[in-house]
Amino acid sequence: MDIEHTAGARIRAADTLLRVIIILSFFTGFPQPCFAAEIVTGVPHSDHLQSLRMIQAAVITVSDRCSRGEREDLSGPAVVRELEFQGFDVRAPIIVADEREAIEDALREAAKRARLVVTTGGTGIARRDVTPEATRAVCDRLLDGVAEVMRAAGREETPLAALGRGVCGTLGESGERTALLLNLPGNPAGAVTSLRAVAPLLGHALDMLAGKARHGGDEG
């Protein structure tokens, strides 16, 4: 029962409910009760309606062994499936080695075609874990609170999550050309847990970056 009360479970329930409501309203002519998502998740309904739109997302797996074909990439596909479940349009993940320059190039290239760029791997404290450094180098601004939410969710499953150094930030000037960059752990379960923890924030953050939304308390 505890899982049902997590943010990830609530937003998935809201998205499923909204899809059913939209389909039923189309065939029956009844108006859509826009407050449904807010009742289920506590997040304003407009954010969830926005999340139903197909926003392009890109996934980058950072791993030396996967890049050399020595190990199957499990984290990238797991993140792709979760993003698709949340309503994003995602292509197959690309794989790069744990090289800072290669990661920076991959992030910049992905941000040209996707509004959400998610990496998995390279966020620990080993010598070659340089994904956070590469992400900071290309970001215009960092969103420290998003990374804090992910680590807090991870600590509920393992105390080792506190060693994660993943960051979140923005890349691009403004409007539709601004991308949101998000570092997830390399472990498949940890990556999905972190992504679900911040799922309620992603749609609203992307809308704010595009100038389509603002904080509830903002005046102008």
N, C-alpha and C positions, 0 to 999 in steps of 0.2 A: 504493500500500500504506500510506502514512503516514496517509491519511484513516481507514483502518480502525482505527487505534489512537487516534483522538481520543475524548474522552469522549462526544461526541454520537453517534458511530458505534457505540460500545460499548453505550450505553443503548438505542439503537434496536434493535440486535441482540438485546439481552436481552429487550426488550419483545416482539419478534416470537417469540423462542424460548418465552417464557412463555405467549403466546397459543396457540401450537401445542401445548404441553404440556398446558395446561388443557383444550383441546378434545379431545385424544387421551385424556386421563384420564377425561373425562366419558363417552366412548363405550366405552372399554375396561375401566374400573374400576380401572386401575392408579393407585396413589397419586402425587400430584404431587411430583417431586423439588424441594423448596423451595430447595435450594442452587444451582439452575441459574443464577439471576441473579447470585449472588455470584461464581460461577466466571467468568462472562463479563465482568462489569464491576468486580469488586472491591468492590462496595457491598452491604451486607447485603440478603438476599433480601426481607425484609419491606418495605423501601422500594419495591421494584419491584412487589411485589404490590399495595401501596397505590396505586401510580401507575396501575394498571389500572382503578381506580374512576373514574367520571366526575365529576371535580371541575369546578365551574363556573369558567370564566376569562373575563375581559373584556379587550378590546384597544382602546386609544385611540391614534389617529393624531393627532399634533400638527403642524400645518402650516398656515401662512397661505394658501398657494396652493391646497392641496387643499380647505380649508374654503370657499374662494371658487369652487371648481369650475374653476380655471384649470389644474390638473394632476391626473392620475389618481393615486389612492392605490395604490401598489404595495407599500409596506412593511406596511401593516395586513393585507391579505390573505395576504402571505407569512408573517407571524407567526401568523395564525389557522391556516393549514395546518400549520405546524410544531407548534403546540400540540395540534391535533387528532391529529396523528401520535403525539404523546407521551401521548395518552389523555385529554386535557381536553375538556370540553364547552364550546364557544366559539360565541358569536353573531358576526354580522358586526361589524366594527370601527366605532366611532363616530369622527367627525373633529371636532377643535376647532382654533381658531386659536391662534397663539403668544401667548396672553394669560394671564398668571399666574392671574388670578381664574377664568377659564373652565376652565383646566386643573385647578385645585384643586376646583372644583365637579364636574367630570367624574370625578375620582378618588374623591371622597367618594360620589357617586351610584353609581359602578360597584362600590365596595366593599360597598355594601348588598346586592348580589345575586351577587357573585363572591368567591371566596376568593383568587384570583390575578388581579391587575390589572396588565396590561402596557402600557406606553406605547412608542411608537416616534416619534422625532423630537424636535427641540428640545434636544438634549443637548450641542451644540457650544459655541463661544465667541463666536458672533455676538451682537449686541446683543439680538435678540429670542429667543434660545435660553434659555428660562426654565423648561423642564420640571423640571430638578433642584431649582430653588428652590421651585416649586409642590409638588413631591413632599415635600421636607423640611418644608414648612409644615404638611402634613396628617399626616405620619408621627408615631407615638409613639416609635418607636425605629428607628435606622438599622443596616443590616447591611453594614458597610463591606467585609467580606471578599468578599461576593458581587460587588460592583462591581469589586473588584480582579481577580477571576477573569475577568470579562468583558473588561476592558481587556487583560489578559495574553493572552487568546485573540485579541483583535483585533490586537494588535501582531505576532502571527505572520503576519498577512496584510498589514498596512500600518502603518508607524510613526506615521501620523496618528491611530491609535486612542488614542494617549496623550493627545490633546486632548479626548477624550470625557469628559463630566462626569456621566454617568448614575449614579444612586444606586439603592439597594434598601432598603426599610424595611417596617415593619408599621403597620397602621392598625386600631384597635379595641382593646377591653379585653382579652379573653381568650377562649379556646375557639373554637367554630365561627364566631363573629362576627368573628374577627380575619382581616384580609386581608393578603396579601403583595403589596407594590407593587414593580414592577421597571421601570426605565427602559432602553430599548434605543435604539441609534442609529437615525437616519432612513433610512439606506441599507438597502435590502432585504437584500442579502447580509450586511452588517455586523450587521443586526438578528438574522438567523437564526444567524449564527456566535455571537453573544453568548448567545442563548437556548440553543443547544445546549451551550455551555460550562458553563452552570449547571444544565442539565437534571438531572444526578444529585443536585443539592441540593434541588430544588423540592419533590418529594414528601415528603422527610424534614422539611424546614422547615415545610411545611403541617401535617404530623402533629404536630410539636412544638408548633406554635401552638395546635392543637386539643387538646393534652394527651394525644395517643395514642402518643407516642414520646418518647425522651430520648436524650441523648448516650450513646455506648457506655460511657464511663467514669464516668457519674454513678451515685451511690449513693443513690437515694431521690429 
